[in-house]
Amino acid sequence: MFALVLPVLLTPGVGELLCTSPDLHLSYTFCDSTAHEFKFHVTPCSTMNRETWEANLTWIPRSDVTFLKILFNVWFEGANVLHWRESVCSGADDEYSVCGRLKGETFTTAFDIKGARIKFPKGDYSIILQGFSDGSETNMMMCLNFTMIVKQDAF
């Protein structure tokens, strides 16, 4: 059960290690062209027998978060196995604490990732997480490219 906290200012294109253990390697890079004020922490570093991962996120957005649309794609061994999009903030009656944050305002939250509902087969996963400040998906606020290597089968 290892965990790693990332430095605050991260350079685009440079890989950042989240954690590594005997059964899992988890890292990410930014897939857009500018540096971010961003910290992400996940524990435990394991895919085995876990119902949830505990995550902590600190982010300073580069623009106001009035509208936020999230695109989430998971690729396994080169095949797209999950495509999910969600409007998180619409500007009215938003339920998430990130909604309404202003450019340059620090946002910190803790949440659970319910990954253990899925038994991850051994192999390489690429997870692309994109955030847009408009409904047309042209104004990208953030893009993260996670690499997850599951080193042994969970079943």
C-alpha positions as CSV (number, residue, x, y, z in Angstrom):
1,M,0.0,0.0,0.0
2,F,2.0,2.9,-1.3
3,A,0.9,6.4,-2.1
4,L,2.7,9.4,-3.6
5,V,1.8,13.1,-3.6
6,L,2.7,15.0,-6.7
7,P,4.5,18.4,-6.9
8,V,2.2,21.4,-7.5
9,L,3.4,22.8,-10.8
10,L,3.6,20.0,-13.4
11,T,5.1,20.4,-16.9
12,P,3.0,19.2,-19.9
13,G,4.2,16.0,-21.5
14,V,6.3,14.9,-18.5
15,G,5.1,11.7,-16.8
16,E,4.2,11.8,-13.2
17,L,4.1,8.7,-11.1
18,L,1.0,8.3,-8.9
19,C,2.0,4.9,-7.4
20,T,3.6,1.6,-8.0
21,S,3.2,-1.8,-6.2
22,P,3.6,-5.5,-7.0
23,D,0.2,-5.5,-8.8
24,L,-0.2,-2.0,-10.2
25,H,1.6,0.9,-11.8
26,L,-0.3,4.2,-12.1
27,S,1.0,7.4,-13.8
28,Y,-0.2,10.3,-15.9
29,T,0.8,13.1,-18.2
30,F,-1.0,16.2,-19.3
31,C,-2.2,15.9,-22.9
32,D,-2.6,19.6,-23.5
33,S,0.2,22.1,-24.0
34,T,0.3,24.2,-20.8
35,A,1.5,23.6,-17.3
36,H,-1.0,23.1,-14.5
37,E,-1.3,23.8,-10.8
38,F,-2.4,20.3,-9.9
39,K,-2.0,17.6,-7.2
40,F,-3.5,14.2,-7.1
41,H,-3.1,11.5,-4.5
42,V,-4.5,8.0,-4.5
43,T,-4.3,5.2,-2.0
44,P,-3.9,2.3,-1.7
45,C,-1.8,1.4,-4.7
46,S,-3.4,-1.9,-5.5
47,T,-6.2,-3.4,-7.6
48,M,-6.5,-6.5,-5.4
49,N,-9.5,-6.9,-3.1
50,R,-10.4,-3.2,-3.0
51,E,-13.9,-1.9,-3.1
52,T,-12.6,1.7,-3.4
53,W,-9.6,3.9,-3.9
54,E,-9.4,7.0,-1.8
55,A,-8.4,10.1,-3.8
56,N,-7.5,13.7,-3.0
57,L,-7.3,16.4,-5.6
58,T,-6.1,20.0,-5.5
59,W,-6.5,22.0,-8.7
60,I,-6.2,25.7,-9.6
61,P,-8.3,26.1,-12.7
62,R,-7.0,28.3,-15.6
63,S,-10.5,29.6,-16.3
64,D,-13.8,30.1,-14.4
65,V,-15.7,26.8,-13.8
66,T,-19.2,27.9,-14.8
67,F,-19.8,25.1,-17.2
68,L,-17.8,21.8,-17.1
69,K,-18.3,18.8,-19.3
70,I,-16.2,15.7,-18.6
71,L,-15.2,13.1,-21.2
72,F,-13.8,9.8,-19.9
73,N,-12.3,7.1,-22.2
74,V,-10.7,3.9,-21.2
75,W,-8.6,1.9,-23.6
76,F,-7.4,-1.7,-22.9
77,E,-4.8,-3.3,-25.1
78,G,-5.6,-0.8,-27.8
79,A,-9.5,-1.2,-27.8
80,N,-11.9,1.5,-26.4
81,V,-13.7,-0.3,-23.6
82,L,-15.5,2.6,-22.0
83,H,-16.7,6.0,-23.2
84,W,-18.5,8.3,-20.8
85,R,-19.4,12.0,-21.0
86,E,-21.2,14.0,-18.3
87,S,-22.1,17.7,-17.8
88,V,-20.9,18.3,-14.3
89,C,-21.6,22.0,-14.1
90,S,-24.3,23.8,-16.1
91,G,-24.3,27.2,-14.3
92,A,-27.5,26.6,-12.5
93,D,-28.3,24.4,-9.4
94,D,-25.0,22.6,-9.7
95,E,-24.4,19.9,-7.0
96,Y,-20.6,19.6,-7.3
97,S,-18.2,21.8,-5.2
98,V,-16.0,22.5,-8.2
99,C,-18.9,24.4,-10.0
100,G,-18.6,28.1,-9.7
101,R,-14.9,28.2,-8.9
102,L,-13.1,31.2,-10.3
103,K,-9.9,31.2,-12.4
104,G,-6.9,31.0,-10.0
105,E,-9.0,29.9,-7.0
106,T,-7.7,26.7,-5.3
107,F,-10.1,23.8,-5.3
108,T,-9.5,20.9,-3.0
109,T,-11.6,17.8,-2.6
110,A,-11.5,14.1,-1.4
111,F,-13.5,11.4,-3.1
112,D,-13.7,7.6,-3.6
113,I,-13.0,5.9,-6.9
114,K,-15.1,2.8,-7.1
115,G,-12.7,0.8,-9.2
116,A,-13.1,-2.6,-7.6
117,R,-16.5,-3.1,-9.1
118,I,-14.5,-4.1,-12.1
119,K,-12.0,-7.0,-12.0
120,F,-9.2,-5.6,-14.1
121,P,-7.5,-8.2,-16.3
122,K,-3.7,-8.1,-16.5
123,G,-2.6,-5.6,-19.1
124,D,-2.1,-2.0,-20.1
125,Y,-4.8,0.6,-19.8
126,S,-4.9,4.2,-21.2
127,I,-7.4,6.5,-19.5
128,I,-8.1,9.9,-21.1
129,L,-9.9,12.4,-18.9
130,Q,-10.8,15.7,-20.6
131,G,-12.6,18.7,-19.1
132,F,-14.3,21.3,-21.3
133,S,-15.7,24.8,-20.4
134,D,-18.4,24.6,-23.1
135,G,-20.9,22.2,-24.4
136,S,-19.4,22.0,-27.9
137,E,-16.2,20.4,-26.5
138,T,-13.9,23.0,-28.1
139,N,-12.6,24.9,-25.0
140,M,-10.5,22.4,-23.1
141,M,-9.8,23.3,-19.5
142,M,-7.7,20.1,-18.7
143,C,-6.6,16.9,-20.3
144,L,-5.0,14.0,-18.4
145,N,-3.7,10.8,-19.9
146,F,-3.4,8.1,-17.2
147,T,-1.5,4.9,-17.7
148,M,-2.5,2.0,-15.6
149,I,-0.5,-1.2,-15.8
150,V,-2.2,-4.1,-14.0
151,K,0.6,-6.6,-13.4
152,Q,-1.4,-9.6,-12.3
153,D,-5.0,-10.9,-12.8
154,A,-7.4,-10.1,-10.0
155,F,-9.3,-13.4,-10.5
